Amino acid sequence: MARGQRNQQDGRQQDPSDWVTRTADLALRHAEQVNGGSLPDLVTCASGISPSGPIHLGNLREFLTVHFVAEEIRRRGINVRHLHSWDDYDRFRKVPAGIDPAWNEHIGRPLSAVPDPTGEFANWGERYKAPLRAALVEMGCDMVEVDQTAMYRSGTYREQILTAIRKRGEIETVMARFRTKKVEGAQESTAEPDDTDAAGQGSSDDLSRFPYKPYCRGCGRDTVTLTSYDDETTDLAYTCDVCGDSYVTNVATQDEGKLVWKVDWPMRWTYEGVHFEPGGVDHASPGSSYTVGKEIVGPIFGGSAPSFVGYSFVGVAGMPKMSSSKGGVPTAAEALRILEAPILRWLYARRQPKQAFNVDFGQEVLRLYDEWDALTKKAAVPEKRDAAVLAWERASATSTAGTLPTPTVVVPFRMLSSVADVTAGSRAITARTVGASEADLEPRLSKAATWIESYVDPEERTTVRATADAARLGSLSEQEALWIGLLVKRLAAAYGADDQLDMLTTVIYGVPKIARGMTLADAPTDEVKADQKAFFKLLYELLVDAERGPRLPTLFAALGHDKVRSLLVL
């Protein structure tokens, strides 16, 4: 495919903030280069993660970065796949808070060999894959999954492992160039978690730097010390530091271990033919996985490092129910309880990968929905199409799932949540209050109710009075009594109107006007505005025993005529 065709944007204008188009261009240019000047039959965009715990919103960036780039390539008519590796053959490192300390017994075993504490899933890794898979389906993300336990244990990588072992001297030469030496007692700083077995001191052929590490045949842990390797027979001998047993594994015929991470990653780039793969920005720092892998992949495996983009941290605010100290982390599944799938996708699509950001599960959710709704209206006007609208389009639909679910009737999230607040989360009453069916308001209706019930601090919730405040009603000033009287007289008609919410708004805002001899249609004077402020404060006091709360028309609609009257009239 000609470069002009590849860069054609169907009317989309290039914009510095359109990172997806730019990254897809780079990925395709790289694919052409490594394929001799033409695009390969299949472009591979890869992601990978170790399912060692809840896959949080920071990890989600790994998936969505690849997803958006693959979608852009697919949109251009190019055959592409999103290949995802589950690194469940990685070691179990620590028992998180909230898990039975007895699970310390499994430290050092592959994640796929550690039992799920709940017994619900086949193993520890599957426990954390499941909710992420469900969340990705809800977000319309399609990927080809690769189970690394299956790949290693089936012998798929035998030749690659033997190649790495045979060229271990060349690997060590590369590693040594990047390794931070101990200076004045400082610890080595570039060794990554999976590379601890290759971080010792010694010559290039020192077994402490061997590129392959077996899991103990006796206890299943990787807590082994290699004692010898025979290049002729490929026999690798070791002693387990935990169980004390000694074994010999034949690398050419037995599949009992894995390559260390900085060798494993470039091996897979070559085996899978990866053209694009992102990673955390730390992976591209000197001596880290990507920079070392780039040096290893060609000389050792005959491949090329993929086009790479580093992504930054994603944090979470306003989430009182989840605490890292208690073992909880913010996951995609958790976010989807309160955010429509396109909105969660949009948080990632609209920002450069290197831009760190927070997902706020508190009051910021209201502003986020308002911003999304405003952008949705803008997207409906062709003349206003820009990079922001392009991000909205990427978030709203996928090539496999089509347009993702949004409400048929769009009611502001802040209105739905306000009504849910005063109706104890009742979907039926909320729908009736805003004048739409529950089905037409979904999925936003349920998410608004969940947000109010689970994420808003109880002290910020609205508590409707059970009975009228007789003392306060008995001490109304002449002006306050006039306002209440005028309001009560007009409530029945307002509640009976077809446009109930609009009529309640007109009446509530209009009472101070009438009290000053004006009509409902008159523009408020400064005196009326001051009266409205005092009147609204009085209504909140009488209805919810607070100085403020949900918008009064919404509150009135949610409570209904009988309830409001019972709280305003003795």
C-alpha positions in Angstrom: 0.0 0.0 0.0 1.4 3.4 -1.0 2.3 5.8 1.8 -0.3 8.3 0.5 -3.0 5.7 0.9 -1.7 4.7 4.3 -1.9 8.3 5.6 -5.2 9.1 4.0 -7.5 10.3 6.9 -11.0 10.3 5.3 -11.2 14.1 5.9 -9.5 13.9 9.3 -7.1 16.8 9.7 -3.7 16.0 11.4 -3.5 17.6 14.8 -0.7 17.5 17.3 -3.1 16.2 19.9 -4.2 13.3 17.6 -1.7 10.8 19.0 -3.5 7.8 17.6 -3.1 8.8 13.9 0.5 9.7 14.5 1.3 6.5 16.4 -0.4 4.4 13.7 1.7 6.1 11.0 4.9 5.3 12.9 3.8 1.7 13.5 3.0 1.2 9.8 6.2 2.9 8.7 8.1 0.5 10.9 6.2 -2.5 9.6 7.1 -1.5 6.1 10.8 -1.1 6.9 11.2 -4.5 8.6 9.2 -6.1 5.8 11.5 -4.9 3.0 9.6 -1.8 2.0 6.0 -3.1 1.8 3.4 -3.7 4.4 3.2 -7.3 5.7 0.1 -9.4 5.2 -0.7 -8.9 8.9 0.3 -6.0 11.2 0.7 -7.1 14.8 0.1 -4.6 17.7 0.9 -6.2 21.0 0.1 -5.7 24.7 1.0 -7.8 27.7 0.5 -7.9 31.4 1.1 -10.1 34.4 -2.2 -11.0 36.1 -0.7 -10.9 39.5 -3.4 -8.8 41.1 -6.3 -6.5 40.2 -5.7 -5.0 36.8 -6.0 -1.3 37.5 -6.7 1.8 35.5 -3.0 2.4 35.0 -2.7 -1.1 33.5 -5.7 -0.4 31.3 -3.6 2.1 29.4 -1.6 -0.8 28.1 -4.7 -2.3 26.5 -6.4 0.8 25.2 -3.2 2.3 23.7 -2.9 -0.8 21.5 -6.6 -1.0 20.9 -6.9 2.6 19.6 -3.8 2.2 17.3 -5.1 -1.2 15.9 -8.5 0.3 15.3 -7.0 3.2 13.3 -4.9 0.8 11.2 -8.0 -1.4 10.6 -10.0 1.7 9.6 -7.5 2.2 6.8 -8.3 -1.2 5.4 -5.1 -2.9 6.6 -5.2 -6.4 8.1 -4.2 -6.0 11.8 -4.5 -7.9 15.0 -4.3 -6.9 18.7 -2.3 -9.6 20.3 -2.4 -9.8 24.0 0.0 -11.9 26.2 -1.1 -13.0 29.6 2.2 -13.3 31.5 0.8 -15.9 33.9 4.0 -17.9 33.9 5.6 -15.1 35.9 6.3 -15.8 39.5 3.9 -15.1 42.4 5.9 -12.4 44.3 3.9 -11.4 47.4 0.7 -12.1 49.2 -1.5 -8.9 49.0 -3.3 -7.5 52.0 -6.6 -9.3 52.8 -5.4 -12.7 51.6 -4.7 -15.5 53.9 -1.0 -15.4 55.0 -0.9 -19.1 54.2 -0.6 -18.1 50.6 3.1 -17.2 51.4 3.6 -20.9 50.7 3.1 -20.2 47.0 5.6 -17.4 46.6 8.0 -18.2 43.7 5.5 -20.4 41.8 4.0 -19.4 38.5 0.8 -17.4 38.8 -1.0 -20.1 36.9 0.0 -22.7 39.6 -1.2 -20.6 42.6 -4.7 -21.5 43.8 -7.4 -18.9 43.7 -8.3 -18.1 47.4 -12.0 -18.0 46.6 -12.0 -21.3 44.7 -14.0 -19.6 42.0 -11.3 -19.6 39.3 -8.8 -22.2 38.2 -5.8 -20.3 39.5 -4.6 -17.0 40.8 -4.0 -15.6 37.3 -7.5 -16.5 36.0 -9.0 -14.7 39.0 -7.7 -11.4 37.7 -8.1 -12.0 34.0 -11.8 -12.5 34.3 -13.0 -9.1 35.4 -10.7 -7.4 32.9 -11.9 -9.6 30.1 -15.5 -8.6 31.0 -14.6 -4.9 31.2 -12.9 -5.0 27.8 -16.0 -6.7 26.2 -18.1 -3.9 27.6 -15.7 -1.3 26.1 -15.8 -3.1 22.7 -12.1 -4.1 22.8 -11.3 -7.2 20.8 -7.9 -9.0 21.1 -6.2 -12.3 20.4 -5.1 -13.7 23.7 -1.9 -15.7 24.3 -1.4 -17.7 27.5 2.3 -17.7 28.3 2.0 -20.7 30.6 0.6 -22.7 27.7 3.3 -21.4 25.4 6.2 -22.3 27.7 4.8 -25.6 29.0 4.0 -26.8 25.5 7.6 -26.4 24.3 6.6 -23.7 21.8 9.7 -21.6 22.7 12.2 -24.4 22.9 14.3 -23.4 20.0 14.3 -19.7 21.1 15.4 -20.8 24.6 18.2 -22.9 23.3 19.3 -20.0 21.1 19.4 -17.6 24.0 21.4 -20.1 26.1 23.8 -20.7 23.2 24.3 -17.0 22.8 24.3 -16.2 26.5 27.8 -14.6 26.2 26.5 -12.1 23.7 23.5 -11.4 25.9 25.7 -10.7 28.9 27.8 -8.4 26.9 24.7 -6.3 26.2 23.4 -6.5 29.7 26.8 -5.5 31.1 26.8 -2.2 29.1 23.5 -1.2 30.7 24.0 -2.6 34.2 24.5 0.0 37.0 27.5 -1.1 39.0 27.5 -1.0 42.7 29.2 2.1 43.9 30.0 2.8 47.5 27.5 0.2 48.7 24.6 1.4 46.4 22.3 -1.3 45.1 22.0 -2.1 41.4 19.2 0.1 40.1 18.4 -1.3 36.6 17.5 -4.9 37.5 13.8 -5.4 37.0 11.7 -7.9 39.0 12.0 -10.8 36.6 15.8 -10.2 36.2 17.0 -10.8 39.7 18.4 -14.2 38.6 20.6 -12.4 36.1 21.8 -9.6 38.3 24.6 -11.3 40.3 28.3 -10.7 39.9 30.6 -12.8 37.9 31.9 -13.6 34.4 29.7 -13.6 31.3 29.3 -17.4 31.7 28.5 -17.2 35.4 25.4 -19.3 36.0 24.0 -16.4 38.1 23.5 -14.6 34.8 22.0 -17.5 32.9 19.1 -16.3 30.6 16.8 -19.2 31.6 15.5 -20.2 34.9 13.6 -23.4 35.8 10.9 -23.8 38.3 11.8 -26.5 40.8 10.5 -29.9 39.8 9.9 -30.8 43.4 8.1 -27.7 44.9 7.3 -25.7 41.8 9.1 -22.5 42.9 11.8 -20.5 41.0 13.9 -20.3 44.2 16.7 -22.3 42.5 20.5 -22.0 42.3 21.9 -23.2 39.0 24.9 -25.5 39.6 25.9 -26.6 36.1 25.0 -26.5 32.4 26.3 -28.9 29.7 26.2 -27.3 26.2 26.5 -30.7 24.6 23.6 -32.4 26.3 21.7 -29.2 27.3 21.3 -30.6 30.8 20.8 -27.8 33.4 21.4 -28.8 37.0 20.1 -26.9 40.0 19.3 -27.0 43.7 16.2 -25.5 45.2 16.9 -23.0 48.0 13.6 -23.7 49.7 12.9 -27.5 49.5 16.6 -28.4 49.2 16.2 -30.9 46.5 18.4 -31.1 43.4 17.3 -31.9 39.9 18.5 -31.9 36.3 16.3 -30.5 33.5 17.0 -31.1 29.9 16.3 -27.8 28.1 15.9 -29.4 24.7 13.3 -31.9 25.8 11.7 -30.7 29.0 9.7 -27.5 29.5 10.2 -26.5 33.1 11.1 -22.8 33.1 11.2 -19.6 31.3 13.6 -16.9 29.9 14.3 -13.9 32.2 12.2 -10.9 31.3 14.7 -8.8 29.4 15.4 -11.8 27.1 11.8 -13.1 27.0 10.4 -9.8 25.7 12.6 -9.5 22.6 12.2 -13.2 21.9 8.5 -12.7 21.7 8.8 -9.7 19.5 10.5 -11.9 17.0 8.4 -15.0 17.4 5.1 -13.1 17.1 6.3 -10.6 14.5 5.3 -7.6 16.7 5.3 -4.2 14.9 4.0 -2.0 17.6 3.9 -2.4 21.4 3.7 0.3 24.1 4.9 0.2 27.7 5.2 2.3 30.8 7.7 5.2 30.3 10.0 3.4 32.7 10.5 0.6 30.1 12.2 3.1 27.8 14.7 4.5 30.3 18.4 3.6 30.0 19.0 0.0 31.0 15.3 -0.9 31.1 13.4 -3.6 29.2 12.9 -1.9 25.9 16.3 -0.4 25.5 18.0 -3.6 26.4 15.6 -5.6 24.3 16.4 -3.5 21.2 20.0 -4.4 21.5 19.3 -8.1 22.0 16.5 -8.8 19.5 18.6 -8.6 16.3 21.9 -10.3 17.2 20.2 -13.0 19.3 16.9 -13.7 17.7 17.2 -12.1 14.2 14.2 -9.8 14.8 13.5 -6.1 15.2 12.2 -4.1 18.2 8.7 -2.9 17.5 7.6 0.7 17.2 7.2 1.9 20.8 5.4 4.6 22.7 5.8 5.1 26.5 2.7 5.9 28.6 2.5 7.6 31.9 0.7 7.1 35.2 -3.0 7.0 35.7 -4.2 7.7 39.2 -7.5 7.8 40.9 -9.1 10.3 43.3 -12.4 10.4 45.2 -12.8 6.7 45.7 -13.3 6.2 49.5 -14.4 2.5 49.1 -11.1 1.4 47.7 -7.8 1.5 49.5 -4.4 0.2 48.4 -3.5 -0.5 52.0 -6.4 -2.8 52.2 -5.5 -4.6 48.9 -8.0 -2.7 46.8 -7.1 -0.9 43.6 -9.2 1.0 41.0 -10.0 -1.3 38.1 -11.8 -0.9 34.8 -14.7 -3.0 36.2 -15.0 -0.5 39.1 -14.9 2.5 36.8 -17.6 1.0 34.6 -19.9 0.9 37.5 -20.3 4.7 37.2 -18.9 5.6 33.8 -20.5 4.7 30.5 -18.0 2.7 28.4 -17.4 5.4 25.8 -16.6 7.9 28.5 -14.0 5.6 30.1 -12.5 5.0 26.7 -12.5 8.8 26.0 -10.4 9.5 29.1 -7.6 7.6 27.4 -8.3 8.5 23.8 -8.2 12.3 24.4 -4.8 12.4 26.1 -1.3 11.9 24.8 0.1 8.6 26.2 2.8 10.4 28.0 0.3 12.7 29.8 -0.4 11.5 33.3 -3.9 12.0 34.6 -6.2 11.1 37.4 -9.7 9.5 37.2 -11.8 11.2 39.8 -14.6 9.0 41.2 -15.9 11.9 43.3 -17.8 15.1 42.4 -15.6 15.4 39.3 -17.8 12.7 37.7 -20.6 15.3 37.3 -18.3 17.7 35.3 -17.0 14.8 33.3 -20.5 13.8 32.1 -21.4 17.4 31.4 -18.2 17.7 29.3 -19.0 14.5 27.4 -22.6 15.5 26.7 -21.4 18.9 25.3 -18.8 17.1 23.1 -21.6 14.7 21.9 -23.6 17.7 20.7 -20.6 19.2 19.0 -19.9 15.9 17.3 -23.3 16.1 15.6 -22.3 19.3 13.7 -20.0 18.3 10.8 -18.5 21.9 10.6 -17.2 21.5 14.2 -15.2 18.4 13.5 -11.8 18.6 15.1 -9.3 16.5 17.1 -11.6 16.6 20.1 -14.5 15.2 18.1 -12.1 12.6 16.6 -11.3 11.4 20.1 -15.0 11.3 20.8 -15.5 9.1 17.7 -12.8 6.7 18.7 -14.3 6.4 22.1 -17.9 5.9 20.9 -17.5 3.0 18.6 -15.3 0.1 17.6 -14.9 -2.0 14.4 -16.1 -5.1 16.1 -18.7 -3.9 18.6 -20.1 -1.0 16.6 -21.5 2.0 18.5 -21.2 1.4 22.2 -24.4 1.7 24.4 -25.4 5.2 25.4 -28.9 6.4 26.7 -31.6 6.8 24.1 -32.8 9.7 26.1 -29.9 11.8 27.4 -30.6 13.4 30.8 -27.7 15.1 32.5 -25.9 12.8 34.9 -26.1 15.4 37.7 -29.9 15.5 37.4 -30.2 11.7 37.5 -27.9 11.4 40.4 -29.7 14.2 42.3 -33.0 12.4 41.9 -31.5 9.1 42.8 -30.0 10.8 45.9 -33.4 11.8 47.3 -35.2 8.6 46.2 -32.7 6.2 47.8 -31.5 5.1 44.4 -34.9 4.1 43.0 -34.6 3.7 39.2 -38.3 3.7 38.8 -38.9 6.9 40.6 -35.9 8.5 39.0 -37.2 7.6 35.5 -40.7 8.9 36.3 -39.3 12.1 37.8 -37.3 13.0 34.6 -40.1 11.9 32.3 -38.5 8.9 30.5 -38.6 5.1 30.7 -35.9 3.2 32.6 -34.9 1.5 29.4 -34.4 4.8 27.5 -32.2 6.1 30.4 -29.9 3.1 30.6 -27.0 2.6 31.0 -26.7 6.1 32.6 -29.5 5.6 35.0 -28.0 2.6 36.9 -24.6 4.3 36.9 -26.0 7.5 38.4 -27.7 5.5 41.2 -24.5 3.5 41.8 -22.4 6.6 42.0 -24.7 8.1 44.6 -25.0 4.9 46.7 -21.3 3.9 46.6 -19.1 6.9 45.9 -20.7 10.0 47.4 -19.7 10.5 51.0 -22.8 9.9 53.3 -22.3 13.4 54.8 -22.8 14.8 51.3 -25.9 12.9 50.6 -29.4 14.5 50.8 -31.6 13.4 53.7 -35.2 14.3 53.3 -37.1 15.2 56.4 -39.5 12.4 57.6 -41.9 15.0 59.1 -42.5 18.7 58.9 -40.3 20.9 61.1 -43.2 22.3 63.2 -40.9 24.7 65.2 -39.5 26.3 62.1 -42.9 26.5 60.4 -44.3 28.1 63.5 -41.6 30.8 63.5 -41.8 31.9 59.9 -41.5 35.6 59.3 -44.3 37.5 57.6 -42.3 37.5 54.4 -41.4 33.7 54.6 -45.0 32.8 55.3 -46.1 34.8 52.2 -43.6 32.9 50.1 -44.7 29.5 51.4 -48.4 30.3 50.9 -47.9 31.5 47.3 -45.8 28.4 46.6 -48.3 25.9 48.1 -51.2 27.5 46.1 -49.4 26.9 42.8 -48.0 23.4 43.4 -50.9 21.3 42.3 -51.0 23.0 38.9 -47.3 22.7 38.4 -47.3 19.1 39.3 -50.1 18.4 36.9 -48.5 20.1 33.9 -47.2 18.0 31.0 -43.8 19.8 31.4 -43.8 19.3 35.1 -40.1 20.1 35.7 -40.2 23.3 33.7 -43.4 24.4 35.5 -41.9 23.7 38.9 -38.9 25.7 37.9 -41.1 28.6 36.9 -43.1 28.5 40.0 -40.2 28.1 42.5 -38.2 30.9 40.9 -41.3 33.0 40.4 -42.7 33.1 43.9 -40.5 36.0 45.0 -41.5 37.9 41.9 -45.2 37.5 42.7 -44.6 38.5 46.3 -43.3 41.8 45.0 -46.2 42.4 42.6 -44.5 41.1 39.5 -45.5 38.4 37.0 -43.8 35.0 36.5 -42.6 36.2 33.1 -40.9 39.3 34.5 -37.1 39.5 34.6 -35.9 39.4 38.2 -34.6 42.6 39.8 -31.7 42.7 42.2 -34.3 42.7 45.0 -36.0 39.6 43.6 -32.6 37.9 43.2 -31.9 38.5 46.9 -35.3 37.2 47.8 -34.8 34.1 45.7 -31.6 33.3 47.5 -33.3 33.6 50.9 -36.4 31.7 49.7 -34.3 28.8 48.4 -32.4 28.6 51.6 -35.7 28.4 53.5 -37.0 25.6 51.2 -33.8 23.5 51.7 -34.1 24.0 55.5 -37.7 22.8 55.5 -37.3 19.9 53.1 -33.8 18.5 53.8 -32.6 20.3 56.9 -29.6 21.8 55.1 -28.6 25.1 53.5 -28.3 23.6 50.1 -28.9 20.4 48.1 -30.1 19.2 44.7 -31.6 21.7 42.4 -35.0 22.6 43.9 -37.1 21.8 40.8 -35.5 18.3 40.6 -35.9 17.8 44.4 -39.6 18.8 44.2 -40.2 16.5 41.2 -38.5 13.6 43.0 -40.4 14.0 46.2 -43.8 14.5 44.6 -46.7 16.8 45.5 -47.9 15.0 48.6 -44.5 14.8 50.2 -43.6 18.4 49.5 -46.9 19.7 50.8 -46.6 17.6 54.0 -43.3 19.3 54.8 -44.4 22.8 54.0 -47.8 22.9 55.6 -48.7 21.9 59.2 
